Amino acid sequence: MSLLVVGNTAFDTICRVKFLPDKNEATAITELKNCFGGCAGNVAVITKMLGVDTGLYSSVGFDFKRSDYERRLIDLDIDIENLQYVGDTTARSFIFSDEDGRQQIYYFSGASYHLPYRKIDFSKYKYVHFTAGEIKVYKDIMKDAKDSGCVISFDPGQEIFHRDKKEILDCLPYPDYLFFNRFEIDHLMQKSSIRSLSDLFSENTKAVIVSTGERGSILYTGADKRMKIPAIKVKKVLDPTGAGDAHRAGFLAGIIKGYSESTACKIGSVVSSFVIQEIGAQENIPSWEDVVKIYEEHFGRMI
């Protein structure tokens, strides 16, 4: 079973700072690292390394050609047939984290803004995951994927805070799985017609997953059916940047491998626990064998 990941691919600059400054204040950067990133790129790479055949539908600049990032995708045998090169700079994320894991993110959309709608051969894919990216074209791609019988998942991520909410709401009837973190879902309920979890469920929705940081996540399989999934405790969190994408990738790998939603959420917790222990959203990615080992240590036999 193959997965197509739709969304942004970016170069990340990740900085650890002494504190997150207020307006007109400055802070010292204590550590800086340039990394591969973008939500779609992260999910595609991680799921591939968990043993899932993966493709990427994304828009990048010509500066991406022959880059180390492009080479990594090719070396991993990720399908880049739908990677589109446009006349703009590849997206950039500038991520600042303090010692408590709180973050500020500044994002330059660049080439990702120009992601076009085009017909995709969905016969190659059973699953399609939509990440943060150029959401205005997502509805039409989702409709094509649904008409082709694909299982759809959607994690709008940071787009919730600066997009026209209608663009996001128009996508919600199509996914089988919806992902948010606690800040995103609160914002959506305050700034849109969504007033409760039940408003997120359509005839297609199988589950809504809300990440709650160090407490783990909550799996909703109905407006009144929920299960708390704990996070895996680690000795030290070095970088929370890729936690959400790693969780989504783990969840999707679990679903694609035939596990239940609750087991898939626990797999997401395991994968995320690895990634947050290094700086960079595509660093310290576990093998599937590593995932099974840690899963069984914390949750028992994977069923």
C-alpha positions, 0 to 999 in steps of 0.5 A: 500500500502506497502513501502520497503526501501533499503539502510543503517541503522546506529548508528549516533553520532551527535555533535554541534560544535562552528565552522567547522575546517579547516585542522590541526585545532580543534574545541570544541564540545558543544553538543553530542548525540547518535541516531538511523540513516542511510538513509534507517532506517530514511525513514522507521521509519518516513514513518511508523509513518506517517501511511505507512506499511513499510519494511527495506532491509538493512545490519547490524552487529550482534551488532544490535541484541537486540539493542534498535534500533532493538527493535524500529523497532520491536515495530513499526511493521516495516517488518525486514524480509529483514534485514540481519546480517553480520560479521561486525560492524553496520554502523556509522555516525559521524556528526558535525554541526555548528550554521549555519547548515553547516555540515561535515559528516564522515561515516564508512560503516561497515556492510552496505558495505556487502549488498547482492543482493538477490531475494525479494518477491515484491508481498508484496510491491507496492513502493520501495525506494532506499537511500544511501547505497551499490549502486553496488547491486541496479541496479539488485534490481531495475530491479526486482522491476520494473519487478514486477510493483513497483513504484521506487524512488532513493535518492543516497545522499552522495554516489554521492561524493565518488562512481564510477559515473557509479554505480549511472548512471546505476540506473537512468533509473529505478526510477519513482522519483529521489531525490537530494540536490543542492550540489549533483546535481551540483557535478553529473553534474560536474563529470559525463555525466549528463549535464542538468536536461533533462539528468535525465529523462528517459521513467520511470521518473515522477519527479525529486526533488531537495532540496534547504535547507532553500528555500525548494525544486524544483519539476521538472516534465519535463526538462522545467516544474518546481515548487518551493515548499517553506520550512516551517519556524521554530523558531530554527533549532537544527539539519539539519541531518535528513532534507533530509530523512524526506522530502523524507519520507513525499513525499513518504507518500503523493504519497502512500496516493494518493496525487499529486507530488506537494502536496507530496513535500509540505508534505515533507516540513512539515515533515522536519520542525518537524525533524530539531527542535530536535537533531536526524534524528528520533526525533520529528516525526509528526503524520499524523494528525500533518502533515495535521494541519501544511499543511493546515495552510501554504498551504490550504486544502490538495488536 
